[in-house]
Structure formats: structure tokens, C-alpha cells
Amino acid sequence: MKEFLKSNTVTYNLMSFTGFKSLILFSLLLESPKTYEDICEYFRNHEYIKEDISMDTLRVYITSLKRVGCEVTRTKSPRGGLYRIVSHPYEFKVSAEEAKALVKIYRVILGTSNVEDLLKYENFLRKLANHINSANLLDALDNISIFKNINTDLLSDIIKYSNQKHTLTLSYNSPKSGLKEIKIIPNKVGLEQNKLYLYGISMEYNQETSLQIQRIKEIIDVDIEHSTEIKLNKITVGYELNSLSPNIKLDSEDKIVEIKDESVIVETQTTNLFMMKRKILEYGPLCTVLYPEDFRNDIIRTLKNMREGYKDE
């Protein structure tokens, strides 16, 4: 050690050069296949070795690797013979059963964690799967992932700006009007029925809104100087419910304004027509929207579109 500290040079007196160079070769071939010339150049420029190796010496090092369980092959290429490590005893592999266990953890996190933590966990698993070349793990992730067809870089930016409450101008592919710009003060990114949504306040309507993440194409602008004191517009929605159904459960904001023989008229004030629409649709045929007219027509269009999907069945 004193000799090494003094000269900063590895010599035959300090260690087995065969073992040392064999380890260097092992590490080099793990990166990618190499020709004899590639290996010589690396050894020549190495800070401790600083010398070429003969073909016979290279064979000695390869034999050392094979003796510890490495499978080393040499294949032809335009640049000459390529040496590669096909397999080695130090590989970390994930079996099909182990992949199922990791996905089971994913399912638990899916039901208990926020989207940001879930994205971190999936990114970790994908990096691990790519690093160890595990088709088992990648296939298992593809079957369960909620981030399919999602630009995860864009999603990470949306999560970051949502945490900071910066006003965003987004390019959004609306199912009604196509590609449009939407200005929103984001609140959070959430998961509902295995779909990702951005929740926030629409600057156009001064209402709470929900945007499907998959439909967000890009962030056009970020405004860090927005006003957080926004007075939300409340919309009064009236609907008729079959009062005989045991499945009817009114929320605290619902108010019964008229009682009939087999139904009740309910009014609700809402700042989020998206969530109101979902609530109405969950009632199914037990509910009929009475007003406002725009919202009633929106429900009718949705029901007609749903019916169109079954017209050939």
C-alpha cells in the first residue's frame, strides 16, 4: 500500500495482474461487445495498466472468466471479431413469480398512494427491468400500468406545477371541441377509475374543472403570478329522482324542493359540472335533469353517444 501511495501505480508486487485485468475485461465487455483493438486501446489508456495486451494474453483473461462461469463468445463483424459476454453467474434476474410479487406491491400502492409516488415507483421498476433485461417484469408492468399512452415527462411537470399552484395554459384535445387552449389553476393530479385527471379551477368559467391527463398535449405557458383569490361561479342544477329506489343517497349540498308520489325534485349548487355530470350518470334511469338547459342538453348528448356505441349489437 505504501508503494502504491508513493507511486500511484499498480505493479506485480501489489496484486495479481491477471485477476485485475480479468476484472477490467469483465467490466468492459458488460458495457458492450468489443474488438481486440477496442480492448487494447482501453488497456493502453487505463490509468494503472497503460499497456497493450497480446492476443495470447487476452485468451488467458477470457479463460479466467470462463472458469468462474462466464459465457464469452466471439462473433464476426465488419470491424473484426467481437467479444461479448452472453451470460455470467452474477446476473440479477427477476422470475415470473417475483415479477408478480412486485406487481402486487404496485396494486397496493395504486389504492393507497398519490400519483406522484406511484409514478416514482413505476419508474424505478422500469429502470430495474431495463437494467437487468427482464421481460417478465416489463410485461407485468405493461399489464397493470395506469401510465399507458401517457407522456410521463409531461405528467411530472404537471404534478410539479400543481404542487406550486402556478397557472398553466395547456393545449388540450377536448372530446367536444377538439384541440384548444385551456387556462387553469391546478390543484392536484388524481386517479379515478384507473384514469388520471388534473383537477383545478378553469380561468375561463371560474369553475372547478377536471381534465383527463391523456388529452393534455403540452404546457404552453406557466404563470407564477396568478391570483389565488378567485370567486367560483356556482351553477344551480335541478333534477328529478325516483324516491322509491333504495340506492338514492343525497349529499349534504343537495336540497329537496318538491316531493311527489314516486319522485322528488332536488336542487344542487355546484362549482364543478364535470363531477355533477358523473353523479347524474351514476343514477342512470332513476334521474332526469330538469335545468339548466345547457347542462340538460349535455347529459342528453352523452346518453345518445353512449347509445350509439351499442346500435350494432
MARNU-545498 format. One record per residue (C-alpha): y, x, z; chain. Coordinates in steps of 0.25 Angstrom, whole numbers, plus 5000, padded with zeros to 4 digits. Layout:
N
{site {Y,X,Z},A},
...
END
This chain:
313
{site {5000,5000,5000},A},
{site {5009,5011,5003},A},
{site {5007,5017,4990},A},
{site {5010,5004,4983},A},
{site {5023,5002,4991},A},
{site {5027,5016,4987},A},
{site {5024,5016,4972},A},
{site {5023,5001,4969},A},
{site {5011,5004,4960},A},
{site {4997,4999,4961},A},
{site {4987,5010,4960},A},
{site {4972,5012,4960},A},
{site {4973,5017,4974},A},
{site {4979,5004,4979},A},
{site {4969,4994,4973},A},
{site {4959,4991,4963},A},
{site {4966,4991,4949},A},
{site {4954,4983,4943},A},
{site {4955,4972,4953},A},
{site {4970,4972,4952},A},
{site {4971,4972,4937},A},
{site {4960,4961,4936},A},
{site {4968,4952,4945},A},
{site {4980,4955,4936},A},
{site {4972,4951,4923},A},
{site {4966,4939,4930},A},
{site {4981,4934,4933},A},
{site {4985,4938,4919},A},
{site {4974,4930,4912},A},
{site {4976,4918,4921},A},
{site {4990,4917,4915},A},
{site {4985,4916,4900},A},
{site {4975,4923,4891},A},
{site {4979,4938,4888},A},
{site {4976,4948,4877},A},
{site {4972,4962,4881},A},
{site {4987,4966,4876},A},
{site {4993,4956,4885},A},
{site {4985,4961,4897},A},
{site {4988,4976,4894},A},
{site {5003,4972,4893},A},
{site {5003,4965,4907},A},
{site {4996,4976,4914},A},
{site {5005,4986,4908},A},
{site {5017,4979,4913},A},
{site {5011,4975,4926},A},
{site {5020,4981,4938},A},
{site {5008,4988,4944},A},
{site {4998,4990,4933},A},
{site {5007,4996,4922},A},
{site {4996,5000,4912},A},
{site {4987,4995,4901},A},
{site {4973,4992,4902},A},
{site {4961,4995,4893},A},
{site {4952,4985,4887},A},
{site {4941,4990,4895},A},
{site {4949,4989,4908},A},
{site {4953,4975,4904},A},
{site {4938,4972,4903},A},
{site {4935,4977,4917},A},
{site {4946,4968,4923},A},
{site {4941,4956,4915},A},
{site {4927,4959,4920},A},
{site {4932,4959,4934},A},
{site {4938,4945,4932},A},
{site {4925,4940,4927},A},
{site {4917,4946,4939},A},
{site {4926,4937,4948},A},
{site {4923,4925,4940},A},
{site {4934,4924,4929},A},
{site {4930,4920,4915},A},
{site {4938,4929,4906},A},
{site {4937,4927,4890},A},
{site {4943,4934,4878},A},
{site {4947,4926,4866},A},
{site {4953,4929,4853},A},
{site {4968,4927,4850},A},
{site {4978,4931,4839},A},
{site {4983,4941,4850},A},
{site {4969,4947,4853},A},
{site {4959,4944,4863},A},
{site {4964,4934,4874},A},
{site {4958,4936,4888},A},
{site {4958,4923,4897},A},
{site {4953,4919,4910},A},
{site {4945,4906,4907},A},
{site {4941,4903,4922},A},
{site {4941,4910,4935},A},
{site {4936,4908,4949},A},
{site {4950,4906,4955},A},
{site {4954,4893,4947},A},
{site {4959,4882,4955},A},
{site {4953,4869,4949},A},
{site {4954,4854,4953},A},
{site {4942,4846,4951},A},
{site {4941,4831,4947},A},
{site {4939,4827,4961},A},
{site {4950,4836,4966},A},
{site {4960,4830,4956},A},
{site {4956,4816,4961},A},
{site {4960,4820,4975},A},
{site {4973,4826,4970},A},
{site {4976,4813,4963},A},
{site {4972,4805,4975},A},
{site {4983,4812,4983},A},
{site {4992,4808,4971},A},
{site {4989,4794,4973},A},
{site {4992,4795,4988},A},
{site {5006,4801,4985},A},
{site {5008,4791,4974},A},
{site {5008,4780,4984},A},
{site {5016,4787,4995},A},
{site {5025,4798,4990},A},
{site {5038,4797,4982},A},
{site {5039,4800,4967},A},
{site {5045,4814,4969},A},
{site {5033,4819,4978},A},
{site {5023,4812,4968},A},
{site {5029,4820,4957},A},
{site {5029,4833,4964},A},
{site {5014,4831,4968},A},
{site {5010,4827,4953},A},
{site {5018,4839,4948},A},
{site {5010,4848,4958},A},
{site {4997,4843,4953},A},
{site {5000,4844,4939},A},
{site {5005,4859,4941},A},
{site {4992,4861,4948},A},
{site {4983,4855,4937},A},
{site {4990,4863,4926},A},
{site {4989,4876,4934},A},
{site {4974,4874,4936},A},
{site {4972,4867,4923},A},
{site {4966,4855,4930},A},
{site {4963,4843,4920},A},
{site {4957,4835,4932},A},
{site {4970,4835,4939},A},
{site {4979,4833,4927},A},
{site {4970,4821,4923},A},
{site {4970,4815,4937},A},
{site {4985,4816,4937},A},
{site {4987,4810,4924},A},
{site {4979,4798,4928},A},
{site {4988,4795,4941},A},
{site {5002,4801,4938},A},
{site {5014,4792,4939},A},
{site {5022,4802,4931},A},
{site {5015,4800,4917},A},
{site {5025,4800,4906},A},
{site {5036,4803,4916},A},
{site {5045,4815,4914},A},
{site {5043,4821,4928},A},
{site {5055,4831,4926},A},
{site {5064,4819,4923},A},
{site {5058,4812,4935},A},
{site {5060,4824,4944},A},
{site {5075,4823,4940},A},
{site {5076,4808,4942},A},
{site {5070,4810,4956},A},
{site {5080,4821,4960},A},
{site {5092,4813,4955},A},
{site {5087,4801,4962},A},
{site {5086,4809,4975},A},
{site {5100,4813,4973},A},
{site {5105,4799,4969},A},
{site {5112,4805,4957},A},
{site {5116,4794,4946},A},
{site {5107,4796,4934},A},
{site {5109,4792,4919},A},
{site {5096,4790,4913},A},
{site {5090,4788,4899},A},
{site {5081,4776,4901},A},
{site {5071,4769,4892},A},
{site {5073,4755,4896},A},
{site {5062,4745,4893},A},
{site {5072,4735,4889},A},
{site {5083,4743,4882},A},
{site {5077,4756,4878},A},
{site {5084,4769,4881},A},
{site {5096,4768,4889},A},
{site {5105,4776,4899},A},
{site {5104,4771,4914},A},
{site {5113,4776,4925},A},
{site {5106,4775,4939},A},
{site {5108,4780,4953},A},
{site {5093,4784,4956},A},
{site {5087,4780,4969},A},
{site {5073,4785,4968},A},
{site {5061,4786,4959},A},
{site {5049,4777,4964},A},
{site {5036,4773,4959},A},
{site {5032,4758,4957},A},
{site {5018,4754,4951},A},
{site {5016,4768,4946},A},
{site {5029,4769,4939},A},
{site {5041,4778,4942},A},
{site {5055,4771,4944},A},
{site {5069,4777,4946},A},
{site {5076,4767,4956},A},
{site {5091,4767,4957},A},
{site {5104,4760,4954},A},
{site {5108,4756,4940},A},
{site {5122,4760,4938},A},
{site {5123,4750,4926},A},
{site {5120,4738,4934},A},
{site {5122,4743,4949},A},
{site {5108,4738,4952},A},
{site {5095,4745,4957},A},
{site {5086,4749,4945},A},
{site {5073,4755,4942},A},
{site {5070,4764,4930},A},
{site {5056,4768,4926},A},
{site {5055,4783,4926},A},
{site {5047,4784,4914},A},
{site {5058,4777,4906},A},
{site {5069,4787,4910},A},
{site {5070,4797,4899},A},
{site {5081,4806,4904},A},
{site {5092,4809,4914},A},
{site {5105,4808,4906},A},
{site {5115,4811,4917},A},
{site {5115,4814,4932},A},
{site {5128,4809,4940},A},
{site {5129,4815,4954},A},
{site {5142,4808,4957},A},
{site {5137,4793,4958},A},
{site {5141,4782,4968},A},
{site {5130,4778,4977},A},
{site {5138,4766,4982},A},
{site {5134,4756,4971},A},
{site {5135,4741,4973},A},
{site {5122,4736,4967},A},
{site {5122,4723,4959},A},
{site {5113,4712,4965},A},
{site {5107,4702,4956},A},
{site {5102,4689,4961},A},
{site {5088,4685,4956},A},
{site {5083,4671,4957},A},
{site {5068,4668,4955},A},
{site {5058,4657,4958},A},
{site {5045,4660,4965},A},
{site {5033,4651,4967},A},
{site {5033,4649,4982},A},
{site {5019,4645,4983},A},
{site {5014,4659,4980},A},
{site {5009,4667,4992},A},
{site {5013,4680,4985},A},
{site {5028,4677,4986},A},
{site {5035,4686,4995},A},
{site {5050,4686,4995},A},
{site {5058,4699,4998},A},
{site {5069,4700,5008},A},
{site {5080,4699,4997},A},
{site {5074,4686,4992},A},
{site {5081,4673,4995},A},
{site {5074,4659,4993},A},
{site {5085,4650,4987},A},
{site {5077,4638,4984},A},
{site {5063,4632,4988},A},
{site {5055,4623,4978},A},
{site {5042,4617,4979},A},
{site {5034,4628,4974},A},
{site {5044,4639,4972},A},
{site {5056,4646,4978},A},
{site {5069,4651,4971},A},
{site {5072,4665,4976},A},
{site {5085,4674,4975},A},
{site {5085,4689,4976},A},
{site {5097,4698,4975},A},
{site {5093,4712,4969},A},
{site {5099,4725,4964},A},
{site {5086,4729,4957},A},
{site {5082,4719,4946},A},
{site {5070,4729,4942},A},
{site {5064,4727,4955},A},
{site {5067,4712,4955},A},
{site {5060,4711,4942},A},
{site {5048,4717,4947},A},
{site {5048,4708,4959},A},
{site {5049,4696,4950},A},
{site {5038,4700,4941},A},
{site {5029,4703,4953},A},
{site {5030,4688,4956},A},
{site {5024,4685,4942},A},
{site {5023,4670,4938},A},
{site {5027,4666,4953},A},
{site {5042,4670,4950},A},
{site {5053,4665,4940},A},
{site {5066,4672,4939},A},
{site {5078,4662,4938},A},
{site {5090,4671,4938},A},
{site {5098,4679,4934},A},
{site {5095,4676,4919},A},
{site {5095,4691,4915},A},
{site {5084,4694,4925},A},
{site {5076,4682,4922},A},
{site {5076,4686,4907},A},
{site {5072,4700,4911},A},
{site {5060,4694,4918},A},
{site {5057,4685,4906},A},
{site {5057,4697,4896},A},
{site {5048,4705,4905},A},
{site {5038,4694,4907},A},
{site {5038,4691,4891},A},
{site {5036,4706,4889},A},
{site {5024,4706,4899},A},
{site {5018,4694,4892},A},
{site {5019,4701,4878},A},
{site {5010,4712,4883},A},
{site {4999,4702,4885},A},
{site {5001,4694,4872},A},
{site {4989,4700,4864},A},
{site {4980,4698,4876},A},
END
